[in-house]
Amino acid sequence: MLKSVEATIEADGEIRLRENVRLPHACRAIVTIIEDSDIPETALLSEAALGEDWNRPEEDNAWSHLQKVR
């Protein structure tokens, strides 16, 4: 049986599952530690999709009046 469950690992190593899990017997588990990011995950995931739409000559022309003259 493979099941993923979100959890928090406290500084002292205690693992707190975010949902109740019922198991028929003791099971092994693999724990993956995810570092918190200062950038929201949704921003990272949407960057490529938005870039396709925004990084076009038509967009540059539409917003050129707001750019500083160099």
PDB file of N, CA, C and O in Angstrom:
ATOM      1  N   MET A   1       0.848  -1.178   0.000  1.00  0.00           N
ATOM      2  CA  MET A   1       0.000   0.000   0.000  1.00  0.00           C
ATOM      3  C   MET A   1       0.892   1.239   0.000  1.00  0.00           C
ATOM      4  O   MET A   1       1.793   1.357   0.830  1.00  0.00           O
ATOM      5  N   LEU A   2       0.644   2.158  -0.926  1.00  0.00           N
ATOM      6  CA  LEU A   2       1.327   3.448  -0.942  1.00  0.00           C
ATOM      7  C   LEU A   2       0.298   4.537  -0.680  1.00  0.00           C
ATOM      8  O   LEU A   2      -0.738   4.589  -1.342  1.00  0.00           O
ATOM      9  N   LYS A   3       0.577   5.390   0.267  1.00  0.00           N
ATOM     10  CA  LYS A   3      -0.318   6.497   0.596  1.00  0.00           C
ATOM     11  C   LYS A   3       0.543   7.665   1.029  1.00  0.00           C
ATOM     12  O   LYS A   3       1.448   7.506   1.849  1.00  0.00           O
ATOM     13  N   SER A   4       0.267   8.839   0.484  1.00  0.00           N
ATOM     14  CA  SER A   4       0.984  10.051   0.884  1.00  0.00           C
ATOM     15  C   SER A   4       0.135  10.814   1.886  1.00  0.00           C
ATOM     16  O   SER A   4      -1.073  10.968   1.704  1.00  0.00           O
ATOM     17  N   VAL A   5       0.773  11.288   2.938  1.00  0.00           N
ATOM     18  CA  VAL A   5       0.088  12.042   3.979  1.00  0.00           C
ATOM     19  C   VAL A   5       0.952  13.244   4.323  1.00  0.00           C
ATOM     20  O   VAL A   5       2.149  13.102   4.574  1.00  0.00           O
ATOM     21  N   GLU A   6       0.347  14.432   4.334  1.00  0.00           N
ATOM     22  CA  GLU A   6       1.099  15.630   4.698  1.00  0.00           C
ATOM     23  C   GLU A   6       1.314  15.648   6.208  1.00  0.00           C
ATOM     24  O   GLU A   6       0.440  15.255   6.981  1.00  0.00           O
ATOM     25  N   ALA A   7       2.481  16.107   6.604  1.00  0.00           N
ATOM     26  CA  ALA A   7       2.825  16.140   8.027  1.00  0.00           C
ATOM     27  C   ALA A   7       3.747  17.317   8.302  1.00  0.00           C
ATOM     28  O   ALA A   7       4.304  17.916   7.382  1.00  0.00           O
ATOM     29  N   THR A   8       3.897  17.633   9.566  1.00  0.00           N
ATOM     30  CA  THR A   8       4.848  18.641  10.021  1.00  0.00           C
ATOM     31  C   THR A   8       5.842  17.950  10.941  1.00  0.00           C
ATOM     32  O   THR A   8       5.456  17.172  11.814  1.00  0.00           O
ATOM     33  N   ILE A   9       7.120  18.237  10.740  1.00  0.00           N
ATOM     34  CA  ILE A   9       8.147  17.696  11.627  1.00  0.00           C
ATOM     35  C   ILE A   9       8.601  18.829  12.537  1.00  0.00           C
ATOM     36  O   ILE A   9       9.117  19.845  12.072  1.00  0.00           O
ATOM     37  N   GLU A  10       8.404  18.644  13.821  1.00  0.00           N
ATOM     38  CA  GLU A  10       8.793  19.656  14.797  1.00  0.00           C
ATOM     39  C   GLU A  10      10.317  19.685  14.938  1.00  0.00           C
ATOM     40  O   GLU A  10      11.001  18.750  14.523  1.00  0.00           O
ATOM     41  N   ALA A  11      10.837  20.755  15.521  1.00  0.00           N
ATOM     42  CA  ALA A  11      12.283  20.913  15.693  1.00  0.00           C
ATOM     43  C   ALA A  11      12.897  19.769  16.502  1.00  0.00           C
ATOM     44  O   ALA A  11      14.066  19.430  16.318  1.00  0.00           O
ATOM     45  N   ASP A  12      12.103  19.178  17.398  1.00  0.00           N
ATOM     46  CA  ASP A  12      12.621  18.063  18.205  1.00  0.00           C
ATOM     47  C   ASP A  12      12.499  16.711  17.492  1.00  0.00           C
ATOM     48  O   ASP A  12      12.846  15.677  18.062  1.00  0.00           O
ATOM     49  N   GLY A  13      12.004  16.719  16.243  1.00  0.00           N
ATOM     50  CA  GLY A  13      11.895  15.492  15.462  1.00  0.00           C
ATOM     51  C   GLY A  13      10.529  14.830  15.515  1.00  0.00           C
ATOM     52  O   GLY A  13      10.287  13.860  14.796  1.00  0.00           O
ATOM     53  N   GLU A  14       9.634  15.333  16.351  1.00  0.00           N
ATOM     54  CA  GLU A  14       8.296  14.748  16.435  1.00  0.00           C
ATOM     55  C   GLU A  14       7.542  15.000  15.130  1.00  0.00           C
ATOM     56  O   GLU A  14       7.542  16.115  14.610  1.00  0.00           O
ATOM     57  N   ILE A  15       6.903  13.959  14.610  1.00  0.00           N
ATOM     58  CA  ILE A  15       6.152  14.062  13.359  1.00  0.00           C
ATOM     59  C   ILE A  15       4.669  14.131  13.680  1.00  0.00           C
ATOM     60  O   ILE A  15       4.144  13.282  14.400  1.00  0.00           O
ATOM     61  N   ARG A  16       3.995  15.145  13.146  1.00  0.00           N
ATOM     62  CA  ARG A  16       2.554  15.323  13.363  1.00  0.00           C
ATOM     63  C   ARG A  16       1.854  15.215  12.014  1.00  0.00           C
ATOM     64  O   ARG A  16       2.026  16.071  11.146  1.00  0.00           O
ATOM     65  N   LEU A  17       1.061  14.158  11.845  1.00  0.00           N
ATOM     66  CA  LEU A  17       0.293  13.987  10.617  1.00  0.00           C
ATOM     67  C   LEU A  17      -0.846  14.997  10.596  1.00  0.00           C
ATOM     68  O   LEU A  17      -1.424  15.304  11.639  1.00  0.00           O
ATOM     69  N   ARG A  18      -1.169  15.513   9.416  1.00  0.00           N
ATOM     70  CA  ARG A  18      -2.238  16.505   9.310  1.00  0.00           C
ATOM     71  C   ARG A  18      -3.612  15.867   9.143  1.00  0.00           C
ATOM     72  O   ARG A  18      -4.625  16.566   9.095  1.00  0.00           O
ATOM     73  N   GLU A  19      -3.646  14.550   9.056  1.00  0.00           N
ATOM     74  CA  GLU A  19      -4.921  13.838   9.013  1.00  0.00           C
ATOM     75  C   GLU A  19      -4.758  12.513   9.746  1.00  0.00           C
ATOM     76  O   GLU A  19      -3.647  12.001   9.885  1.00  0.00           O
ATOM     77  N   ASN A  20      -5.858  11.974  10.204  1.00  0.00           N
ATOM     78  CA  ASN A  20      -5.818  10.682  10.889  1.00  0.00           C
ATOM     79  C   ASN A  20      -5.593   9.572   9.875  1.00  0.00           C
ATOM     80  O   ASN A  20      -6.163   9.590   8.785  1.00  0.00           O
ATOM     81  N   VAL A  21      -4.764   8.612  10.238  1.00  0.00           N
ATOM     82  CA  VAL A  21      -4.474   7.473   9.375  1.00  0.00           C
ATOM     83  C   VAL A  21      -4.717   6.202  10.177  1.00  0.00           C
ATOM     84  O   VAL A  21      -4.184   6.043  11.275  1.00  0.00           O
ATOM     85  N   ARG A  22      -5.516   5.306   9.632  1.00  0.00           N
ATOM     86  CA  ARG A  22      -5.761   4.012  10.282  1.00  0.00           C
ATOM     87  C   ARG A  22      -5.045   2.944   9.472  1.00  0.00           C
ATOM     88  O   ARG A  22      -5.240   2.829   8.262  1.00  0.00           O
ATOM     89  N   LEU A  23      -4.221   2.172  10.149  1.00  0.00           N
ATOM     90  CA  LEU A  23      -3.446   1.115   9.502  1.00  0.00           C
ATOM     91  C   LEU A  23      -3.787  -0.230  10.133  1.00  0.00           C
ATOM     92  O   LEU A  23      -4.050  -0.300  11.333  1.00  0.00           O
ATOM     93  N   PRO A  24      -3.784  -1.296   9.339  1.00  0.00           N
ATOM     94  CA  PRO A  24      -4.090  -2.619   9.887  1.00  0.00           C
ATOM     95  C   PRO A  24      -2.974  -3.150  10.781  1.00  0.00           C
ATOM     96  O   PRO A  24      -3.201  -4.035  11.605  1.00  0.00           O
ATOM     97  N   HIS A  25      -1.763  -2.606  10.616  1.00  0.00           N
ATOM     98  CA  HIS A  25      -0.600  -3.027  11.412  1.00  0.00           C
ATOM     99  C   HIS A  25       0.485  -1.964  11.259  1.00  0.00           C
ATOM    100  O   HIS A  25       0.343  -1.042  10.456  1.00  0.00           O
ATOM    101  N   ALA A  26       1.548  -2.086  12.014  1.00  0.00           N
ATOM    102  CA  ALA A  26       2.655  -1.134  11.906  1.00  0.00           C
ATOM    103  C   ALA A  26       3.236  -1.192  10.494  1.00  0.00           C
ATOM    104  O   ALA A  26       3.357  -2.270   9.913  1.00  0.00           O
ATOM    105  N   CYS A  27       3.591  -0.042   9.950  1.00  0.00           N
ATOM    106  CA  CYS A  27       4.118   0.035   8.586  1.00  0.00           C
ATOM    107  C   CYS A  27       5.377   0.890   8.556  1.00  0.00           C
ATOM    108  O   CYS A  27       5.578   1.762   9.402  1.00  0.00           O
ATOM    109  N   ARG A  28       6.204   0.626   7.581  1.00  0.00           N
ATOM    110  CA  ARG A  28       7.368   1.483   7.341  1.00  0.00           C
ATOM    111  C   ARG A  28       6.902   2.738   6.612  1.00  0.00           C
ATOM    112  O   ARG A  28       5.829   2.758   6.010  1.00  0.00           O
ATOM    113  N   ALA A  29       7.726   3.790   6.675  1.00  0.00           N
ATOM    114  CA  ALA A  29       7.394   5.040   5.991  1.00  0.00           C
ATOM    115  C   ALA A  29       8.674   5.684   5.488  1.00  0.00           C
ATOM    116  O   ALA A  29       9.754   5.470   6.038  1.00  0.00           O
ATOM    117  N   ILE A  30       8.536   6.466   4.446  1.00  0.00           N
ATOM    118  CA  ILE A  30       9.632   7.292   3.939  1.00  0.00           C
ATOM    119  C   ILE A  30       9.228   8.741   4.178  1.00  0.00           C
ATOM    120  O   ILE A  30       8.125   9.148   3.814  1.00  0.00           O
ATOM    121  N   VAL A  31      10.110   9.514   4.784  1.00  0.00           N
ATOM    122  CA  VAL A  31       9.825  10.912   5.086  1.00  0.00           C
ATOM    123  C   VAL A  31      10.680  11.788   4.181  1.00  0.00           C
ATOM    124  O   VAL A  31      11.899  11.626   4.121  1.00  0.00           O
ATOM    125  N   THR A  32      10.036  12.718   3.477  1.00  0.00           N
ATOM    126  CA  THR A  32      10.739  13.685   2.637  1.00  0.00           C
ATOM    127  C   THR A  32      10.602  15.047   3.296  1.00  0.00           C
ATOM    128  O   THR A  32       9.488  15.499   3.557  1.00  0.00           O
ATOM    129  N   ILE A  33      11.715  15.702   3.565  1.00  0.00           N
ATOM    130  CA  ILE A  33      11.687  17.011   4.218  1.00  0.00           C
ATOM    131  C   ILE A  33      11.671  18.083   3.137  1.00  0.00           C
ATOM    132  O   ILE A  33      12.550  18.118   2.275  1.00  0.00           O
ATOM    133  N   ILE A  34      10.670  18.957   3.185  1.00  0.00           N
ATOM    134  CA  ILE A  34      10.490  20.022   2.206  1.00  0.00           C
ATOM    135  C   ILE A  34      10.834  21.340   2.881  1.00  0.00           C
ATOM    136  O   ILE A  34      10.208  21.717   3.872  1.00  0.00           O
ATOM    137  N   GLU A  35      11.820  22.035   2.351  1.00  0.00           N
ATOM    138  CA  GLU A  35      12.203  23.334   2.906  1.00  0.00           C
ATOM    139  C   GLU A  35      11.130  24.369   2.566  1.00  0.00           C
ATOM    140  O   GLU A  35      10.636  24.407   1.439  1.00  0.00           O
ATOM    141  N   ASP A  36      10.775  25.201   3.532  1.00  0.00           N
ATOM    142  CA  ASP A  36       9.837  26.284   3.272  1.00  0.00           C
ATOM    143  C   ASP A  36      10.495  27.305   2.365  1.00  0.00           C
ATOM    144  O   ASP A  36      11.687  27.587   2.493  1.00  0.00           O
ATOM    145  N   SER A  37       9.717  27.855   1.453  1.00  0.00           N
ATOM    146  CA  SER A  37      10.223  28.839   0.507  1.00  0.00           C
ATOM    147  C   SER A  37       9.639  30.206   0.844  1.00  0.00           C
ATOM    148  O   SER A  37       8.513  30.303   1.332  1.00  0.00           O
ATOM    149  N   ASP A  38      10.407  31.261   0.581  1.00  0.00           N
ATOM    150  CA  ASP A  38       9.908  32.617   0.776  1.00  0.00           C
ATOM    151  C   ASP A  38       8.960  33.008  -0.352  1.00  0.00           C
ATOM    152  O   ASP A  38       8.211  33.977  -0.230  1.00  0.00           O
ATOM    153  N   ILE A  39       8.993  32.253  -1.452  1.00  0.00           N
ATOM    154  CA  ILE A  39       8.154  32.529  -2.610  1.00  0.00           C
ATOM    155  C   ILE A  39       6.989  31.543  -2.600  1.00  0.00           C
ATOM    156  O   ILE A  39       7.208  30.334  -2.515  1.00  0.00           O
ATOM    157  N   PRO A  40       5.754  32.041  -2.687  1.00  0.00           N
ATOM    158  CA  PRO A  40       4.615  31.118  -2.698  1.00  0.00           C
ATOM    159  C   PRO A  40       4.701  30.139  -3.870  1.00  0.00           C
ATOM    160  O   PRO A  40       5.078  30.519  -4.979  1.00  0.00           O
ATOM    161  N   GLU A  41       4.353  28.891  -3.620  1.00  0.00           N
ATOM    162  CA  GLU A  41       4.424  27.851  -4.651  1.00  0.00           C
ATOM    163  C   GLU A  41       3.579  28.210  -5.869  1.00  0.00           C
ATOM    164  O   GLU A  41       3.968  27.908  -6.997  1.00  0.00           O
ATOM    165  N   THR A  42       2.433  28.848  -5.660  1.00  0.00           N
ATOM    166  CA  THR A  42       1.572  29.200  -6.789  1.00  0.00           C
ATOM    167  C   THR A  42       2.256  30.191  -7.716  1.00  0.00           C
ATOM    168  O   THR A  42       2.052  30.145  -8.929  1.00  0.00           O
ATOM    169  N   ALA A  43       3.067  31.087  -7.161  1.00  0.00           N
ATOM    170  CA  ALA A  43       3.798  32.035  -8.002  1.00  0.00           C
ATOM    171  C   ALA A  43       4.825  31.316  -8.860  1.00  0.00           C
ATOM    172  O   ALA A  43       4.983  31.637 -10.038  1.00  0.00           O
ATOM    173  N   LEU A  44       5.521  30.353  -8.286  1.00  0.00           N
ATOM    174  CA  LEU A  44       6.517  29.603  -9.049  1.00  0.00           C
ATOM    175  C   LEU A  44       5.865  28.780 -10.146  1.00  0.00           C
ATOM    176  O   LEU A  44       6.386  28.705 -11.258  1.00  0.00           O
ATOM    177  N   LEU A  45       4.735  28.164  -9.845  1.00  0.00           N
ATOM    178  CA  LEU A  45       4.060  27.316 -10.821  1.00  0.00           C
ATOM    179  C   LEU A  45       3.439  28.116 -11.953  1.00  0.00           C
ATOM    180  O   LEU A  45       3.350  27.614 -13.073  1.00  0.00           O
ATOM    181  N   SER A  46       3.008  29.345 -11.696  1.00  0.00           N
ATOM    182  CA  SER A  46       2.354  30.140 -12.733  1.00  0.00           C
ATOM    183  C   SER A  46       3.336  30.948 -13.572  1.00  0.00           C
ATOM    184  O   SER A  46       2.957  31.472 -14.619  1.00  0.00           O
ATOM    185  N   GLU A  47       4.590  31.061 -13.135  1.00  0.00           N
ATOM    186  CA  GLU A  47       5.565  31.904 -13.835  1.00  0.00           C
ATOM    187  C   GLU A  47       5.738  31.510 -15.298  1.00  0.00           C
ATOM    188  O   GLU A  47       5.724  32.379 -16.171  1.00  0.00           O
ATOM    189  N   ALA A  48       5.898  30.239 -15.581  1.00  0.00           N
ATOM    190  CA  ALA A  48       6.113  29.793 -16.961  1.00  0.00           C
ATOM    191  C   ALA A  48       4.881  30.054 -17.825  1.00  0.00           C
ATOM    192  O   ALA A  48       5.005  30.508 -18.962  1.00  0.00           O
ATOM    193  N   ALA A  49       3.702  29.769 -17.293  1.00  0.00           N
ATOM    194  CA  ALA A  49       2.472  29.976 -18.061  1.00  0.00           C
ATOM    195  C   ALA A  49       2.255  31.454 -18.356  1.00  0.00           C
ATOM    196  O   ALA A  49       1.892  31.817 -19.475  1.00  0.00           O
ATOM    197  N   LEU A  50       2.475  32.303 -17.367  1.00  0.00           N
ATOM    198  CA  LEU A  50       2.313  33.740 -17.580  1.00  0.00           C
ATOM    199  C   LEU A  50       3.388  34.279 -18.508  1.00  0.00           C
ATOM    200  O   LEU A  50       3.125  35.170 -19.315  1.00  0.00           O
ATOM    201  N   GLY A  51       4.595  33.746 -18.398  1.00  0.00           N
ATOM    202  CA  GLY A  51       5.695  34.189 -19.250  1.00  0.00           C
ATOM    203  C   GLY A  51       5.399  33.987 -20.721  1.00  0.00           C
ATOM    204  O   GLY A  51       5.765  34.825 -21.545  1.00  0.00           O
ATOM    205  N   GLU A  52       4.744  32.888 -21.067  1.00  0.00           N
ATOM    206  CA  GLU A  52       4.384  32.634 -22.467  1.00  0.00           C
ATOM    207  C   GLU A  52       3.485  33.735 -22.999  1.00  0.00           C
ATOM    208  O   GLU A  52       3.627  34.154 -24.148  1.00  0.00           O
ATOM    209  N   ASP A  53       2.565  34.203 -22.175  1.00  0.00           N
ATOM    210  CA  ASP A  53       1.631  35.235 -22.610  1.00  0.00           C
ATOM    211  C   ASP A  53       2.243  36.631 -22.548  1.00  0.00           C
ATOM    212  O   ASP A  53       2.001  37.453 -23.433  1.00  0.00           O
ATOM    213  N   TRP A  54       3.020  36.901 -21.528  1.00  0.00           N
ATOM    214  CA  TRP A  54       3.528  38.252 -21.317  1.00  0.00           C
ATOM    215  C   TRP A  54       4.787  38.572 -22.108  1.00  0.00           C
ATOM    216  O   TRP A  54       5.004  39.734 -22.452  1.00  0.00           O
ATOM    217  N   ASN A  55       5.613  37.596 -22.403  1.00  0.00           N
ATOM    218  CA  ASN A  55       6.886  37.855 -23.086  1.00  0.00           C
ATOM    219  C   ASN A  55       6.713  37.787 -24.600  1.00  0.00           C
ATOM    220  O   ASN A  55       7.301  36.942 -25.276  1.00  0.00           O
ATOM    221  N   ARG A  56       5.891  38.701 -25.111  1.00  0.00           N
ATOM    222  CA  ARG A  56       5.633  38.787 -26.548  1.00  0.00           C
ATOM    223  C   ARG A  56       5.817  40.232 -26.982  1.00  0.00           C
ATOM    224  O   ARG A  56       5.618  41.143 -26.179  1.00  0.00           O
ATOM    225  N   PRO A  57       6.191  40.460 -28.229  1.00  0.00           N
ATOM    226  CA  PRO A  57       6.357  41.832 -28.723  1.00  0.00           C
ATOM    227  C   PRO A  57       5.084  42.672 -28.574  1.00  0.00           C
ATOM    228  O   PRO A  57       5.162  43.869 -28.297  1.00  0.00           O
ATOM    229  N   GLU A  58       3.920  42.052 -28.755  1.00  0.00           N
ATOM    230  CA  GLU A  58       2.660  42.799 -28.624  1.00  0.00           C
ATOM    231  C   GLU A  58       2.493  43.352 -27.212  1.00  0.00           C
ATOM    232  O   GLU A  58       2.010  44.470 -27.036  1.00  0.00           O
ATOM    233  N   GLU A  59       2.883  42.587 -26.221  1.00  0.00           N
ATOM    234  CA  GLU A  59       2.801  43.049 -24.833  1.00  0.00           C
ATOM    235  C   GLU A  59       3.802  44.170 -24.577  1.00  0.00           C
ATOM    236  O   GLU A  59       3.480  45.153 -23.909  1.00  0.00           O
ATOM    237  N   ASP A  60       5.013  44.024 -25.106  1.00  0.00           N
ATOM    238  CA  ASP A  60       6.023  45.077 -24.947  1.00  0.00           C
ATOM    239  C   ASP A  60       5.525  46.387 -25.533  1.00  0.00           C
ATOM    240  O   ASP A  60       5.689  47.444 -24.922  1.00  0.00           O
ATOM    241  N   ASN A  61       4.917  46.328 -26.715  1.00  0.00           N
ATOM    242  CA  ASN A  61       4.392  47.539 -27.354  1.00  0.00           C
ATOM    243  C   ASN A  61       3.248  48.142 -26.548  1.00  0.00           C
ATOM    244  O   ASN A  61       3.163  49.362 -26.409  1.00  0.00           O
ATOM    245  N   ALA A  62       2.379  47.308 -26.021  1.00  0.00           N
ATOM    246  CA  ALA A  62       1.223  47.798 -25.271  1.00  0.00           C
ATOM    247  C   ALA A  62       1.628  48.532 -23.995  1.00  0.00           C
ATOM    248  O   ALA A  62       0.934  49.457 -23.572  1.00  0.00           O
ATOM    249  N   TRP A  63       2.736  48.138 -23.380  1.00  0.00           N
ATOM    250  CA  TRP A  63       3.160  48.731 -22.112  1.00  0.00           C
ATOM    251  C   TRP A  63       4.369  49.659 -22.255  1.00  0.00           C
ATOM    252  O   TRP A  63       4.885  50.154 -21.252  1.00  0.00           O
ATOM    253  N   SER A  64       4.819  49.897 -23.468  1.00  0.00           N
ATOM    254  CA  SER A  64       6.039  50.691 -23.675  1.00  0.00           C
ATOM    255  C   SER A  64       5.919  52.116 -23.142  1.00  0.00           C
ATOM    256  O   SER A  64       6.920  52.702 -22.731  1.00  0.00           O
ATOM    257  N   HIS A  65       4.716  52.680 -23.140  1.00  0.00           N
ATOM    258  CA  HIS A  65       4.543  54.054 -22.649  1.00  0.00           C
ATOM    259  C   HIS A  65       4.798  54.173 -21.143  1.00  0.00           C
ATOM    260  O   HIS A  65       4.958  55.283 -20.635  1.00  0.00           O
ATOM    261  N   LEU A  66       4.836  53.066 -20.436  1.00  0.00           N
ATOM    262  CA  LEU A  66       5.082  53.093 -18.993  1.00  0.00           C
ATOM    263  C   LEU A  66       6.547  52.883 -18.630  1.00  0.00           C
ATOM    264  O   LEU A  66       6.931  53.042 -17.471  1.00  0.00           O
ATOM    265  N   GLN A  67       7.360  52.528 -19.613  1.00  0.00           N
ATOM    266  CA  GLN A  67       8.775  52.277 -19.347  1.00  0.00           C
ATOM    267  C   GLN A  67       9.563  53.579 -19.386  1.00  0.00           C
ATOM    268  O   GLN A  67       9.249  54.484 -20.160  1.00  0.00           O
ATOM    269  N   LYS A  68      10.590  53.663 -18.543  1.00  0.00           N
ATOM    270  CA  LYS A  68      11.446  54.843 -18.515  1.00  0.00           C
ATOM    271  C   LYS A  68      12.271  54.917 -19.790  1.00  0.00           C
ATOM    272  O   LYS A  68      12.713  53.896 -20.317  1.00  0.00           O
ATOM    273  N   VAL A  69      12.472  56.124 -20.275  1.00  0.00           N
ATOM    274  CA  VAL A  69      13.322  56.329 -21.442  1.00  0.00           C
ATOM    275  C   VAL A  69      14.765  56.290 -20.976  1.00  0.00           C
ATOM    276  O   VAL A  69      15.117  56.925 -19.982  1.00  0.00           O
ATOM    277  N   ARG A  70      15.602  55.547 -21.689  1.00  0.00           N
ATOM    278  CA  ARG A  70      17.011  55.434 -21.295  1.00  0.00           C
ATOM    279  C   ARG A  70      17.874  56.273 -22.181  1.00  0.00           C
ATOM    280  O   ARG A  70      19.092  56.308 -22.004  1.00  0.00           O
TER     281      ARG A  70
END
